[in-house]
Amino acid sequence: MNVSLVIGNNIKELMDKEKLSLRKLSESIGVSHPTLKKYIDGSQPIDSEKLMKVALYFQKPFDYFFKEKHENVCFLFRADKPEKDIKNIDIDKLRNAIYSYIDIIGDSSYRYIPQKYSINISDDKKNVFNLISKIAIEQRRVANIENVIPENYFEVINNIGVNVIVRDFKNDNYFGASSFSNEFGSYIIINDSENIPEERKIFSLIHEYAHLLFHSEQYTDNEYNAFYVSGKYDLNEKIANKFAGYFLMPRNLVDMYIESKKHIDPIEMKKYFKVSIQTLYVMLYEYKVISKEIYTNFWKQINSAGYKTKEPHPLEKIDIQEKNNKLINKIKDLYFKEEISANKISEVLGTNTLDTRRLLKEWRNIDERYLSLG
């Protein structure tokens, strides 16, 4: 579905109903006659500021202009205390992030739906974990990273076919979300808050990918009842966490790393595998590389040092352009063709005006073809 075209059709419908001319509406919302025409025919995405002016003019709710998009979209979001920390506006932001992405990337006949795996939870715990480990290795093979640690996991998952959206949602109470539907395909959304370590963002990326693989039947089309509770007793969470651990630290690469080192520096090792210190120790204990005593003492130290929520020696922040490579490339192309405004770019990337202008300046310095801000 072409979101820009849906919005344009809804605007045109209202204009026709009131017998309103292009010139009259363009003057009312502060855009040129040709620009409004592009909004209506869907050839140029309209930013939220201009759309809000249209909504106010016709006295319609903002969501009115997206009405065809609300069907058959399934969500599964993750939060520790959704009933306390998550508001309807958070769902709206996550939902609109997907729609903004579709608006920019455009409609496509190709919809990637990840392979579905079924696990018999009544099996022996060891057998279940062995199966998850095998699936994680298989998925690394699918991603063509079976024997390497990639520079950019966000690009890896995007290349598999899942649409990855990374932006700051201004709420540190949730890390990631995923969306699945036959109509729109598969999406993973990662909260790019400054307060969330990069290790957690990478883990959340793979964790949400696991939900797409194992729990596609549990996605819901009830947008405001879409968060599920994350906790150590939640079986689906355990499966997703196990998959993420095996995927990020496969046994063959852990063994290769250890064999190549005379002495193991945990901080160096966690940065090599791009995982948190907690994930590192969980997997080393899982693989019997460390003893139960070392493992137990580690958790005591973590709790006393206050690192249960913070990360010691965190990874350097990954640039938002590297996390949203596919989206950024499309935005650059649209901006070069004068088919997207700076306001729309801010809206899609979740950046403020100043950061967006810095981004555009950076693009112009790299390639002089890009338009001036003027």
C-alpha positions, 0 to 999 in steps of 0.5 A: 500500500502506498501511504502517500497515495492513501493520504492524498486520496483522502485529502482529495475526497474532502476537497471534492466534497467541499468543492475546494480548489487546489489554490484555496487549500494550498494558500490555507496550509502555506504551500505552493499550488504544485506542492499540494498537487504532489501531496494529493497524487501521492508523488511527494510525502506530506510531513506531519506539520502540513497534514495537521494543518489540513486536518484542522482545515477540514476539522478531521482527526489526524488519523482520518487521513490514514484510515485505509492503513489500519487494517490487518497490521499486527503488533507485538511490543515488549515492555517490563511493565506495560500497564504502568509505563506504556501509554497509548501514545507510545503505541501510536509512535511505534505504529506511525514509525512503520507507516512513515517507513512505508511512506518513504520506502514505497509500496512493493509486491515483495513481502518477506515473512520469516520461516516459522519454527515450532518448538515442543515445550514439553520436551526436555529443557536440554533438547529445547535449548539444543534445538534453539541453538541449531536454529540460531546457527541456521539463521546465521547461515541464512544471513551469510555470517556463519563464521564471522562477527559482522560490523553491522547487525542492523544491516544483516537483519535488513538484508535478510528481508526484515524491515528494520526501523531505529529511532529514539521514541523518548521512552526508556521503558521499552527496548524493541518491538516487532510487527508482522502481517501478510499485507505489510511484511515483517518489521523490527523497531528498535528504541535508539534512546541515548540511555539504552546501551548499544549492546542492548539495542543489538540484543533487542534486534535479535530478540525481536527477530526470534519472536518473528521466527517462533511466535508469529501466531501471537501478534495481535491486531488490537493496537492498544492491547499489543504489549506483552509482559517481559519477565523471567517466567515468560516462556516466549521471552526465554526462547527469544533470549536463548536464540539471541544469545546463541545467534550473537555468540555461536559456540564455534566462534566462541571456541575460535576466539578462546583458542586465539587468546592466551588470556581472556579479557571479558571487556575485550571479549564482550566488545568483540561479540557486541554483547552486554557483559551479562550476555557474555557471562550467561553464554560462557556459563552455558558453554561450560567455559566458566564454573558455576562459582565464577558465574555466581560471583559475577552476578554478585559483583554486577548487583553490587556495582550497579551494572544490572541496568547499566553497561560497563565499558559500553560499545561506542554509539552506532550512527543512526545512518548505519542502523537505518541504511535502507531508509537513509538511502531512499531518503537521500534519493528523494531529497535529491529529487526534491520530493521530500522536505526536511520536516518530513525527514525529521518526522521519519527519522525521529530527529529534531530539526537541528540534527536533521539540518546537520545530517543534510549538511553532511550529505551535501559535503559528501556529495555536492548534488544534494540540495542546499538548505536555503 
